Amino acid sequence: MGREVHLPTLHRLGVKDPGDGCVKELATRWFTTFSKAAQENDVPATTALFTDDGNWKDVLALTWDLRTFVGKQAVTHMLNARLAASALTNLHLHDDTFRAPLLQRPWSDLVFLRVCFGFSTKVGQGTGIAYLVPLPGGDWKAYSLFTCLESLTGFPEKIGALRHSTPNHGTWAEDRERESDFPNNDPTVVILGAGHTGLEIGARLKYLGVPTLAIDKQSRVGDTWRHRYKSLCLHGTTWYNQTPYLPFPCTWPTYMPALKLADWLEAYAHFLELNVWTSSTITKTTWNEESKAWTIEVDKGTTETRILTARHLVFATGFGGHPVSPDIPGKEVFKGTIVHSANFTSAAEYIGKKAVVIGACNSGHDISQDFLDHGIDVTMYQRSSNYVVSQKAASLLLGEDFGEGFPTELADMNNASWPALIARLLQQRKVAKVVATVDKELYDGLARAGFKTNLGPHNAGIVPLIYGRSGGFHLDTRTGKHIINGDIKLKQGSVIDSFTETGLKFADGTELEASIVVFATGYGDHRDVLRDICGPEVASKVGPIWGLDEDGQVMGAWRDCGHEGLWFGIGSLSISRFHSAHLAMQIKAIEEGILKRSEVVF
């Protein structure tokens, strides 16, 4: 990321703490002026309400894209291109319990006045969040502003009073079978993958009235989680991982076992009546430039092969591409078992043997813990330093919004409202604080044990690691203490030279005996599966998927990826919950003739 940004500290702004003041009056004064300027398409008057280094983050509302504009000059360019075309109207302040104007002091030298508002555009309705800062003379201006499209005019979600009625062609079961079979081979959208992301995209599209089919190679929905190592448990809280339309029961554990999530996803698909073909594999796709449609060949796992025609193909196959294992000489002489973490199930099969786990991030820790829980001698090989954070500290880093009782949809909006470059600066401070306080004992103990830690890219912790490389961190539940006390042995400081018959040999001359070696070494390029399914010609038109551009915006996912009719949905449960709505709205807008691809680029 190449843009330079700074936090608007009181010292930098040249002001003292403004005190509490009349928050609502200050917010109303700024918003009234902003509303008038925006509705009159007055770009100079609108940008005059921003600080010189002001930023604007937009999700579909003005740009039909996921964009961040860093600096007043970039904001001006965007508004010149899109303000009049978007036709902002009906701007109104939110003043309810959770969205009333609020003075925030995250640190003693930072003061923000958060202003939440609603608005309409020529195509829909949305929410905005402005963060104002004090200036000399008592004025307040926007340091950052966020706009997000939430619904399309004329095409509301079919929920609540607008929920759909089941066609009365027969029994419910007969109608569902007919709907999910697609006898005319004509889903508008085909989703590859029926994990949490694929199902959430499918649900969003269903309730926008877009015929959608998810295809998954597993025999049951949720099997992706069932077939991982049996000790796997979600590291984020249950209320952080909520699913849209159907939230988890309030009786569920704070940290959900993977097998419990697997069953939930299967039930989710059933109760929301999502169309899913399991035990099915896409064997071939062809894009027709004239008809703007995909021809998709599907092997249904029996003698049946189906040919589908769809206008949109969505890849929802998870973080990364194919499992990656380093090419270490001598694998053919090793008499034990070599397995990637993607295919590891349980340590119970190796009782009485010795294990080496290569990799020290989440999977490496979880699998090492599983070996230890089964009384197995296990050594973790750490190749490079990692960011480590305890569950307690992670909840503090997330903030109060993702706590029990706070509306999830508002927490998502607040969480998304900061541009990534600014969020990075705020996280730097939070990370330094939790490492120095909440996680000090953990870090000191790991250092004594020889485990190498870092504070993440730019010392900003887990968030840039998730959006940058989808890994490189460990959210500690209990494994850290076992590394500290030596129950889980640690090897580092020397590269692996080769396999031997009985284990691994290192460049420093040492050897580790092992009956099983687990590579917890991550996954490849997100476009791996695309190349397998669509071929090199289609893949060549697709830019980088995931990672952040110079303005701090995720590339390629949840937005135009470079090839018409092709989309990527990638993310944790929380990311997919939020952005699945935006991907569905883009597809719906294209299908209704509201959105043309040329409008996305300006």
Rosetta blueprint (number, residue, H / E / L):
1 M L
2 G L
3 R L
4 E L
5 V L
6 H L
7 L L
8 P L
9 T L
10 L H
11 H H
12 R H
13 L H
14 G L
15 V L
16 K L
17 D L
18 P L
19 G L
20 D L
21 G L
22 C L
23 V H
24 K H
25 E H
26 L H
27 A H
28 T H
29 R H
30 W H
31 F H
32 T H
33 T H
34 F H
35 S H
36 K H
37 A H
38 A H
39 Q H
40 E L
41 N L
42 D L
43 V H
44 P H
45 A H
46 T H
47 T H
48 A L
49 L L
50 F E
51 T E
52 D E
53 D E
54 G E
55 N E
56 W E
57 K E
58 D E
59 V E
60 L L
61 A L
62 L L
63 T L
64 W L
65 D L
66 L E
67 R E
68 T E
69 F E
70 V E
71 G L
72 K H
73 Q H
74 A H
75 V H
76 T H
77 H H
78 M H
79 L H
80 N H
81 A H
82 R H
83 L H
84 A H
85 A H
86 S H
87 A L
88 L L
89 T E
90 N E
91 L E
92 H E
93 L E
94 H L
95 D L
96 D L
97 T L
98 F L
99 R L
100 A L
101 P L
102 L E
103 L E
104 Q E
105 R E
106 P E
107 W E
108 S L
109 D L
110 L E
111 V E
112 F E
113 L E
114 R E
115 V E
116 C E
117 F E
118 G E
119 F E
120 S E
121 T L
122 K L
123 V L
124 G E
125 Q E
126 G E
127 T E
128 G E
129 I E
130 A E
131 Y E
132 L E
133 V E
134 P E
135 L L
136 P L
137 G L
138 G L
139 D L
140 W E
141 K E
142 A E
143 Y E
144 S E
145 L E
146 F E
147 T E
148 C E
149 L E
150 E E
151 S E
152 L E
153 T L
154 G L
155 F E
156 P L
157 E L
158 K L
159 I L
160 G H
161 A H
162 L H
163 R L
164 H L
165 S L
166 T L
167 P L
168 N L
169 H L
170 G L
171 T L
172 W H
173 A H
174 E H
175 D H
176 R H
177 E H
178 R H
179 E H
180 S H
181 D H
182 F L
183 P L
184 N L
185 N L
186 D L
187 P L
188 T L
189 V E
190 V E
191 I E
192 L E
193 G L
194 A L
195 G L
196 H H
197 T H
198 G H
199 L H
200 E H
201 I H
202 G H
203 A H
204 R H
205 L H
206 K H
207 Y L
208 L L
209 G L
210 V L
211 P L
212 T E
213 L E
214 A E
215 I E
216 D L
217 K L
218 Q L
219 S L
220 R L
221 V L
222 G L
223 D H
224 T H
225 W H
226 R H
227 H L
228 R L
229 Y L
230 K L
231 S L
232 L L
233 C E
234 L L
235 H L
236 G L
237 T L
238 T L
239 W L
240 Y L
241 N L
242 Q L
243 T L
244 P L
245 Y L
246 L L
247 P L
248 F L
249 P L
250 C L
251 T L
252 W L
253 P L
254 T L
255 Y L
256 M L
257 P E
258 A H
259 L H
260 K H
261 L H
262 A H
263 D H
264 W H
265 L H
266 E H
267 A H
268 Y H
269 A H
270 H H
271 F H
272 L L
273 E L
274 L L
275 N L
276 V E
277 W E
278 T L
279 S L
280 S L
281 T E
282 I E
283 T E
284 K E
285 T E
286 T E
287 W E
288 N E
289 E L
290 E L
291 S L
292 K L
293 A E
294 W E
295 T E
296 I E
297 E E
298 V E
299 D E
300 K L
301 G L
302 T L
303 T L
304 E L
305 T E
306 R E
307 I E
308 L E
309 T E
310 A E
311 R L
312 H E
313 L E
314 V E
315 F E
316 A L
317 T L
318 G L
319 F L
320 G L
321 G L
322 H L
323 P E
324 V L
325 S L
326 P L
327 D L
328 I L
329 P L
330 G L
331 K H
332 E H
333 V H
334 F L
335 K L
336 G L
337 T E
338 I E
339 V E
340 H E
341 S H
342 A H
343 N H
344 F L
345 T L
346 S L
347 A H
348 A H
349 E H
350 Y H
351 I L
352 G L
353 K L
354 K E
355 A E
356 V E
357 V E
358 I E
359 G L
360 A L
361 C L
362 N H
363 S H
364 G H
365 H H
366 D H
367 I H
368 S H
369 Q H
370 D H
371 F H
372 L H
373 D H
374 H L
375 G L
376 I L
377 D E
378 V E
379 T E
380 M E
381 Y E
382 Q L
383 R L
384 S L
385 S L
386 N E
387 Y E
388 V E
389 V E
390 S E
391 Q H
392 K H
393 A H
394 A H
395 S H
396 L H
397 L H
398 L H
399 G L
400 E H
401 D H
402 F H
403 G L
404 E L
405 G L
406 F L
407 P L
408 T H
409 E H
410 L H
411 A H
412 D H
413 M H
414 N H
415 N H
416 A H
417 S L
418 W L
419 P L
420 A H
421 L H
422 I H
423 A H
424 R H
425 L H
426 L H
427 Q H
428 Q H
429 R H
430 K H
431 V H
432 A H
433 K H
434 V H
435 V H
436 A H
437 T L
438 V L
439 D L
440 K H
441 E H
442 L H
443 Y H
444 D H
445 G H
446 L H
447 A H
448 R H
449 A H
450 G L
451 F L
452 K L
453 T E
454 N E
455 L L
456 G L
457 P H
458 H H
459 N H
460 A L
461 G L
462 I H
463 V H
464 P H
465 L H
466 I H
467 Y H
468 G H
469 R H
470 S L
471 G L
472 G L
473 F E
474 H E
475 L E
476 D E
477 T L
478 R L
479 T H
480 G H
481 K H
482 H H
483 I H
484 I H
485 N L
486 G L
487 D L
488 I L
489 K E
490 L E
491 K E
492 Q L
493 G L
494 S L
495 V L
496 I E
497 D E
498 S E
499 F E
500 T L
501 E L
502 T L
503 G E
504 L E
505 K E
506 F E
507 A L
508 D L
509 G L
510 T L
511 E E
512 L E
513 E E
514 A L
515 S L
516 I E
517 V E
518 V E
519 F E
520 A L
521 T L
522 G L
523 Y E
524 G L
525 D L
526 H L
527 R L
528 D H
529 V H
530 L H
531 R H
532 D H
533 I H
534 C H
535 G H
536 P H
537 E H
538 V H
539 A H
540 S L
541 K L
542 V L
543 G L
544 P L
545 I L
546 W L
547 G L
548 L E
549 D L
550 E L
551 D L
552 G L
553 Q L
554 V E
555 M L
556 G L
557 A L
558 W L
559 R L
560 D L
561 C L
562 G L
563 H L
564 E L
565 G L
566 L E
567 W E
568 F E
569 G L
570 I L
571 G L
572 S L
573 L H
574 S H
575 I H
576 S H
577 R H
578 F H
579 H H
580 S H
581 A H
582 H H
583 L H
584 A H
585 M H
586 Q H
587 I H
588 K H
589 A H
590 I H
591 E H
592 E L
593 G L
594 I L
595 L L
596 K L
597 R H
598 S H
599 E H
600 V L
601 V L
602 F L
